[in-house]
Amino acid sequence: MSIDTSVRSLASVQLREEILYYCRESVRCGLNFNTQGNISVRITADDGTEAVVITPSDVRYDAMSPEDMLVVAMDGTVLEGDLLPSTELPVHLAHYRRRPDARAIVHTESTFVNVLGVLGQQIDPVLLNMVLYAKGTIPVMPFEFSTNADFGRRSAELMGDDVNAVVWANHGLLAVGVSLKLAFKVAVAVEENAEVLHHASLSGVPNVLAYDRIEIPEGARLP
């Protein structure tokens, strides 16, 4: 297989190790287990060409290595790597095309996101972290198989340009961020919020937050 060295140079060992770190963090935080979920990061070569570094398909995170990550062109062509890319690669690519600001994607299959997802219930922000990181209410996409570009386009359209995540009913969450660190924080914040929202809804009517209605003190450092 020929390798585009201009792209490969951007898929540094440091980046590969960062992706692996957050894969394992997703398990530690209870967002994924076994081979669930996937992570990708958008990279840009010196000539402006874009590609993504993405986790392989069907490899347990505890057995994964930095070398297992694949570099894939925006048309889906594998530029580097011997394993198969995540089956949801077309979905990641569709979201990157829709959201130029997204530099990383984290897909998780956490419990309380899925509790609300199977109910078809959007995830309203009731915690500050959720509204700061996710930016608003997370919509729910009706269930369908999630490994094709058409699904990806509809998912990206539903998520839109203003919020940073979308729930896939009966499946999980896709979160985006301007960095991998922030995309992961979105996924964590949405799961924590989903758990609190679920329990609070059993006892009363939760107070829902709106990003544009929060008075942010001057000089406050935001995500």
C-alpha positions as a Python dict, from the first residue, in 0.01 Angstrom:
ca = {
    (1, 'M'): (0, 0, 0),
    (2, 'S'): (141, 342, -92),
    (3, 'I'): (146, 597, 189),
    (4, 'D'): (104, 971, 149),
    (5, 'T'): (398, 1087, 356),
    (6, 'S'): (263, 1441, 389),
    (7, 'V'): (-41, 1301, 569),
    (8, 'R'): (155, 1041, 762),
    (9, 'S'): (382, 1308, 907),
    (10, 'L'): (79, 1464, 1076),
    (11, 'A'): (-32, 1133, 1228),
    (12, 'S'): (243, 1160, 1483),
    (13, 'V'): (312, 910, 1758),
    (14, 'Q'): (187, 1174, 2001),
    (15, 'L'): (-148, 1202, 1823),
    (16, 'R'): (-186, 826, 1799),
    (17, 'E'): (-110, 791, 2169),
    (18, 'E'): (-362, 1064, 2252),
    (19, 'I'): (-635, 882, 2062),
    (20, 'L'): (-551, 557, 2241),
    (21, 'Y'): (-551, 737, 2576),
    (22, 'Y'): (-906, 865, 2523),
    (23, 'C'): (-1020, 526, 2396),
    (24, 'R'): (-910, 375, 2724),
    (25, 'E'): (-1051, 668, 2920),
    (26, 'S'): (-1390, 601, 2758),
    (27, 'V'): (-1384, 254, 2913),
    (28, 'R'): (-1259, 380, 3249),
    (29, 'C'): (-1536, 642, 3259),
    (30, 'G'): (-1803, 387, 3168),
    (31, 'L'): (-1877, 537, 2828),
    (32, 'N'): (-1778, 224, 2633),
    (33, 'F'): (-1673, -134, 2686),
    (34, 'N'): (-1525, -416, 2478),
    (35, 'T'): (-1494, -274, 2123),
    (36, 'Q'): (-1781, -24, 2146),
    (37, 'G'): (-1746, 328, 2018),
    (38, 'N'): (-1475, 491, 1811),
    (39, 'I'): (-1264, 804, 1791),
    (40, 'S'): (-1121, 1010, 1506),
    (41, 'V'): (-920, 1329, 1466),
    (42, 'R'): (-907, 1551, 1159),
    (43, 'I'): (-556, 1640, 1038),
    (44, 'T'): (-430, 1882, 775),
    (45, 'A'): (-118, 1838, 562),
    (46, 'D'): (114, 2125, 471),
    (47, 'D'): (-54, 2151, 130),
    (48, 'G'): (-396, 2191, 293),
    (49, 'T'): (-513, 1837, 221),
    (50, 'E'): (-729, 1698, 500),
    (51, 'A'): (-756, 1344, 631),
    (52, 'V'): (-862, 1172, 951),
    (53, 'V'): (-685, 944, 1195),
    (54, 'I'): (-938, 687, 1318),
    (55, 'T'): (-951, 383, 1540),
    (56, 'P'): (-959, 36, 1380),
    (57, 'S'): (-1262, -189, 1365),
    (58, 'D'): (-1314, -475, 1612),
    (59, 'V'): (-1006, -422, 1828),
    (60, 'R'): (-1042, -412, 2206),
    (61, 'Y'): (-905, -94, 2357),
    (62, 'D'): (-690, -284, 2604),
    (63, 'A'): (-526, -464, 2311),
    (64, 'M'): (-499, -161, 2083),
    (65, 'S'): (-169, 12, 2008),
    (66, 'P'): (-87, 355, 1859),
    (67, 'E'): (29, 180, 1542),
    (68, 'D'): (-321, 36, 1493),
    (69, 'M'): (-468, 379, 1410),
    (70, 'L'): (-547, 436, 1044),
    (71, 'V'): (-502, 747, 833),
    (72, 'V'): (-789, 788, 589),
    (73, 'A'): (-850, 1045, 316),
    (74, 'M'): (-1171, 1246, 316),
    (75, 'D'): (-1305, 1028, 36),
    (76, 'G'): (-1262, 718, 255),
    (77, 'T'): (-940, 588, 95),
    (78, 'V'): (-707, 429, 351),
    (79, 'L'): (-371, 604, 324),
    (80, 'E'): (-196, 430, 610),
    (81, 'G'): (-266, 122, 820),
    (82, 'D'): (-312, -250, 776),
    (83, 'L'): (-634, -297, 976),
    (84, 'L'): (-987, -206, 876),
    (85, 'P'): (-1103, 139, 986),
    (86, 'S'): (-1404, 174, 1213),
    (87, 'T'): (-1724, 71, 1038),
    (88, 'E'): (-1860, 418, 1116),
    (89, 'L'): (-1589, 594, 917),
    (90, 'P'): (-1846, 722, 659),
    (91, 'V'): (-2044, 878, 944),
    (92, 'H'): (-1737, 1055, 1083),
    (93, 'L'): (-1651, 1189, 739),
    (94, 'A'): (-2006, 1321, 689),
    (95, 'H'): (-1988, 1510, 1018),
    (96, 'Y'): (-1650, 1658, 933),
    (97, 'R'): (-1786, 1780, 601),
    (98, 'R'): (-2084, 1945, 771),
    (99, 'R'): (-1884, 2095, 1057),
    (100, 'P'): (-1557, 2263, 952),
    (101, 'D'): (-1503, 2357, 1318),
    (102, 'A'): (-1499, 1992, 1429),
    (103, 'R'): (-1146, 1862, 1466),
    (104, 'A'): (-1233, 1545, 1657),
    (105, 'I'): (-1522, 1301, 1698),
    (106, 'V'): (-1595, 1069, 1989),
    (107, 'H'): (-1866, 803, 1958),
    (108, 'T'): (-1975, 643, 2285),
    (109, 'E'): (-2243, 399, 2393),
    (110, 'S'): (-2298, 507, 2752),
    (111, 'T'): (-2585, 389, 2970),
    (112, 'F'): (-2797, 694, 3046),
    (113, 'V'): (-2758, 846, 2700),
    (114, 'N'): (-2900, 517, 2576),
    (115, 'V'): (-3176, 516, 2841),
    (116, 'L'): (-3306, 844, 2702),
    (117, 'G'): (-3225, 744, 2345),
    (118, 'V'): (-3442, 431, 2353),
    (119, 'L'): (-3724, 650, 2485),
    (120, 'G'): (-3673, 893, 2198),
    (121, 'Q'): (-3621, 1168, 2455),
    (122, 'Q'): (-3396, 1459, 2368),
    (123, 'I'): (-3132, 1541, 2628),
    (124, 'D'): (-3203, 1882, 2776),
    (125, 'P'): (-2915, 2056, 2954),
    (126, 'V'): (-2974, 2060, 3329),
    (127, 'L'): (-2609, 2079, 3436),
    (128, 'L'): (-2367, 2364, 3371),
    (129, 'N'): (-2099, 2144, 3214),
    (130, 'M'): (-2351, 2009, 2966),
    (131, 'V'): (-2465, 2350, 2845),
    (132, 'L'): (-2108, 2484, 2830),
    (133, 'Y'): (-1962, 2190, 2639),
    (134, 'A'): (-2255, 2063, 2434),
    (135, 'K'): (-2403, 2413, 2387),
    (136, 'G'): (-2766, 2307, 2401),
    (137, 'T'): (-3030, 2037, 2380),
    (138, 'I'): (-2909, 1715, 2218),
    (139, 'P'): (-3150, 1580, 1953),
    (140, 'V'): (-3229, 1211, 1901),
    (141, 'M'): (-3203, 1047, 1561),
    (142, 'P'): (-3449, 760, 1506),
    (143, 'F'): (-3288, 418, 1503),
    (144, 'E'): (-3130, 283, 1188),
    (145, 'F'): (-2807, 106, 1100),
    (146, 'S'): (-2521, 352, 1136),
    (147, 'T'): (-2241, 250, 901),
    (148, 'N'): (-2322, 436, 581),
    (149, 'A'): (-2279, 785, 441),
    (150, 'D'): (-2653, 853, 411),
    (151, 'F'): (-2696, 790, 782),
    (152, 'G'): (-2397, 1016, 845),
    (153, 'R'): (-2543, 1303, 643),
    (154, 'R'): (-2876, 1281, 825),
    (155, 'S'): (-2702, 1260, 1161),
    (156, 'A'): (-2488, 1563, 1081),
    (157, 'E'): (-2791, 1757, 957),
    (158, 'L'): (-2988, 1678, 1273),
    (159, 'M'): (-2700, 1781, 1498),
    (160, 'G'): (-2667, 2102, 1299),
    (161, 'D'): (-2414, 2377, 1357),
    (162, 'D'): (-2503, 2499, 1705),
    (163, 'V'): (-2475, 2196, 1934),
    (164, 'N'): (-2188, 1952, 1970),
    (165, 'A'): (-2357, 1613, 1992),
    (166, 'V'): (-2637, 1395, 1861),
    (167, 'V'): (-2796, 1083, 2009),
    (168, 'W'): (-2847, 778, 1790),
    (169, 'A'): (-3156, 606, 1927),
    (170, 'N'): (-3087, 254, 2059),
    (171, 'H'): (-2716, 301, 1992),
    (172, 'G'): (-2527, 587, 2155),
    (173, 'L'): (-2385, 934, 2114),
    (174, 'L'): (-2165, 1116, 1865),
    (175, 'A'): (-1982, 1419, 2004),
    (176, 'V'): (-1763, 1672, 1824),
    (177, 'G'): (-1510, 1924, 1943),
    (178, 'V'): (-1241, 2165, 1830),
    (179, 'S'): (-996, 1922, 1989),
    (180, 'L'): (-1006, 1560, 2100),
    (181, 'K'): (-991, 1671, 2462),
    (182, 'L'): (-1301, 1887, 2418),
    (183, 'A'): (-1493, 1627, 2215),
    (184, 'F'): (-1433, 1379, 2496),
    (185, 'K'): (-1549, 1634, 2754),
    (186, 'V'): (-1870, 1675, 2555),
    (187, 'A'): (-1933, 1300, 2568),
    (188, 'V'): (-1864, 1287, 2943),
    (189, 'A'): (-2080, 1592, 3014),
    (190, 'V'): (-2374, 1459, 2813),
    (191, 'E'): (-2368, 1123, 2991),
    (192, 'E'): (-2350, 1284, 3336),
    (193, 'N'): (-2632, 1520, 3238),
    (194, 'A'): (-2842, 1235, 3100),
    (195, 'E'): (-2815, 1046, 3428),
    (196, 'V'): (-2914, 1347, 3637),
    (197, 'L'): (-3195, 1439, 3396),
    (198, 'H'): (-3335, 1086, 3409),
    (199, 'H'): (-3338, 1070, 3790),
    (200, 'A'): (-3464, 1427, 3831),
    (201, 'S'): (-3751, 1364, 3588),
    (202, 'L'): (-3872, 1082, 3811),
    (203, 'S'): (-3915, 1327, 4099),
    (204, 'G'): (-4033, 1645, 3935),
    (205, 'V'): (-3977, 1893, 3655),
    (206, 'P'): (-3605, 1963, 3604),
    (207, 'N'): (-3480, 2317, 3559),
    (208, 'V'): (-3345, 2330, 3202),
    (209, 'L'): (-3056, 2564, 3121),
    (210, 'A'): (-3015, 2765, 2801),
    (211, 'Y'): (-2668, 2865, 2685),
    (212, 'D'): (-2774, 3206, 2558),
    (213, 'R'): (-2953, 3286, 2884),
    (214, 'I'): (-2663, 3219, 3116),
    (215, 'E'): (-2502, 3534, 3255),
    (216, 'I'): (-2131, 3472, 3224),
    (217, 'P'): (-1914, 3690, 3451),
    (218, 'E'): (-1663, 3911, 3276),
    (219, 'G'): (-1327, 3741, 3252),
    (220, 'A'): (-1465, 3394, 3312),
    (221, 'R'): (-1271, 3120, 3135),
    (222, 'L'): (-1504, 2907, 2925),
    (223, 'P'): (-1439, 2571, 2752),
}
